[in-house]
Amino acid sequence: MNLKAVLEGLLFVAGDDGVSASKLAEIMEIDSSEVLKLIDELSEDCKSESRGVQVKQFGDLYKFVTKEEHSKYYKKLVDEDISDSLSNSALEILAIVAYNQPITRVTIDEIRGVSCAHIVRKLVMKNLIKEVGRSELPGRPLLYGVTDQFLDYFGLKSLDDLPEIKVETESGEKELFDSKYKEE
């Protein structure tokens, strides 16, 4: 089995979150020193002009990033993409972030009930949401908030212009509480 190809796939799947060498060693069932050697080899392979990504280290995490010399093309894609209409899922995530910022991706997942990592990455690329810091939770996950471009896109002067959310309860809930649990 080609372990360098396995490493490449793992880095691709990890996406923006990245993955540590120790986690890669655990997954691939090899020594950390061998993982570091494979990372160096893959990094050298990616330096070729025929490749559009490179391996970068951020702290103890490794991930694929695009090459800076191709940035003008990536910007065209993102600029073109922003003019496309947003999916219902993207709009839902934007609403969750706008009303709950700063918020972690895991919290967004919990609210929605499904993974939203891919859509969050797209919204970051479209500059509608951005990383605003790190949570104090274990692992220090990224916190997200909306951008000024989000406000422009939706014609808002500030987040205060967002409509108020009214929570509706099912009929009968209040009566049940009043009849069974309320002290007199």
C-alpha positions in Angstrom: 0.0 0.0 0.0 1.3 3.5 -0.9 1.4 5.3 2.5 2.1 8.6 0.9 -1.2 8.4 -1.1 -3.0 7.4 2.2 -1.4 10.5 3.8 -2.5 12.7 0.9 -6.1 11.4 1.2 -6.1 12.0 5.0 -4.9 15.6 4.6 -7.6 16.1 2.0 -10.3 14.7 4.2 -9.1 16.7 7.3 -9.6 19.9 5.2 -9.3 23.2 7.0 -9.3 21.5 10.4 -5.9 19.9 9.7 -4.5 16.9 11.5 -1.5 16.3 13.8 1.4 14.0 13.0 0.5 12.0 16.1 -3.1 11.5 14.9 -1.8 10.5 11.5 0.6 8.0 13.0 -2.3 6.5 15.0 -4.6 6.3 12.0 -2.0 4.9 9.7 -0.6 2.6 12.4 3.0 3.7 11.8 5.7 5.7 13.9 5.5 9.5 14.1 9.0 9.6 12.6 7.7 7.8 9.5 4.7 10.1 9.2 7.0 13.1 9.3 9.2 11.6 6.6 6.1 11.0 4.5 4.9 14.6 5.1 8.3 15.8 3.9 8.1 13.7 0.7 4.5 14.8 0.0 5.5 18.4 0.6 8.3 18.0 -1.9 6.0 16.4 -4.4 3.6 19.4 -4.0 6.3 21.9 -4.9 6.0 20.8 -8.5 4.5 23.4 -10.8 2.0 20.8 -11.9 0.4 20.8 -8.4 -2.1 23.4 -7.1 -1.8 22.6 -3.4 0.9 22.4 -0.8 1.3 20.9 2.6 1.6 23.5 5.4 2.2 23.1 9.1 0.1 25.3 11.5 1.3 24.6 15.0 1.2 20.9 15.3 -1.4 20.5 12.6 -0.8 19.7 8.9 -3.2 20.6 6.1 -3.4 21.3 2.4 -3.5 24.9 1.3 -3.6 26.4 -2.1 -0.5 28.0 -3.7 -0.3 31.8 -3.4 0.9 32.2 -6.9 -2.5 30.9 -8.2 -4.5 33.3 -5.9 -5.9 35.5 -8.7 -7.7 32.4 -10.1 -9.1 31.4 -6.7 -10.4 34.9 -6.2 -12.2 34.8 -9.5 -13.9 31.6 -8.4 -14.9 33.1 -5.0 -16.1 36.4 -6.5 -18.1 34.5 -9.2 -19.4 32.1 -6.5 -20.7 34.9 -4.3 -23.0 36.1 -7.0 -24.6 32.7 -7.1 -27.6 32.2 -4.8 -27.1 30.7 -1.5 -28.6 27.3 -0.7 -31.1 26.9 2.1 -28.5 25.1 4.2 -26.1 28.0 3.7 -28.7 30.5 4.7 -29.6 28.5 7.7 -26.0 28.4 8.8 -25.6 32.1 8.2 -28.6 32.8 10.4 -27.2 30.5 13.2 -23.9 32.3 13.1 -25.4 35.8 12.9 -27.7 35.2 15.9 -25.2 33.2 18.0 -21.8 34.6 17.2 -19.2 33.9 18.2 -20.0 30.2 17.7 -18.0 27.0 17.0 -18.6 24.8 14.0 -19.5 21.9 16.3 -22.2 24.0 18.0 -23.6 24.8 14.5 -23.6 21.1 13.8 -25.5 20.4 17.0 -28.1 23.1 16.3 -28.6 21.8 12.7 -28.3 18.1 13.6 -26.0 17.4 10.7 -22.3 18.2 9.8 -21.8 21.5 8.1 -18.0 21.7 7.8 -18.2 21.9 4.0 -20.7 24.7 3.9 -18.9 26.7 6.6 -15.7 26.5 4.5 -17.6 27.8 1.5 -19.1 30.7 3.6 -15.6 31.6 4.8 -14.4 31.5 1.2 -17.3 33.8 0.2 -16.3 36.1 3.0 -19.7 35.9 4.6 -18.4 34.5 7.8 -14.9 34.6 9.3 -12.8 33.2 12.1 -13.1 35.5 15.0 -11.0 33.7 17.6 -10.7 30.4 19.5 -13.0 29.0 22.2 -11.7 28.1 25.6 -13.2 24.7 25.2 -10.9 21.7 25.0 -9.1 21.6 21.7 -9.6 25.4 21.4 -12.0 25.2 18.4 -12.4 28.1 16.0 -15.1 30.6 16.7 -17.0 32.1 13.7 -18.8 35.4 13.2 -20.3 37.2 10.3 -18.4 39.7 8.2 -19.1 43.2 6.9 -19.7 41.6 3.5 -22.5 39.6 5.2 -24.1 42.8 6.2 -23.7 44.3 2.7 -25.0 41.1 1.1 -28.2 41.2 3.1 -28.5 45.1 3.1 -28.0 45.4 6.9 -26.4 48.4 8.6 -25.6 46.3 11.7 -26.6 43.1 13.4 -29.1 45.1 15.3 -31.1 45.2 12.0 -31.6 41.5 12.1 -35.3 40.6 12.6 -36.2 39.5 16.2 -36.7 35.8 16.6 -40.0 34.8 18.2 -40.1 31.4 19.7 -43.5 29.8 19.4 -44.5 27.0 21.8 -47.0 24.3 21.1 -50.4 25.0 22.4 -51.1 23.2 25.7 -47.6 23.5 27.1 -48.4 26.4 29.3 -51.7 24.9 30.5 -49.8 21.6 31.4 -47.3 23.6 33.4 -49.9 25.7 35.1 -52.1 22.8 36.0 -49.5 20.2 37.2 -46.4 22.0 38.3 -47.1 25.5 39.2 -47.2 26.3 43.0 -50.2 28.0 44.2 
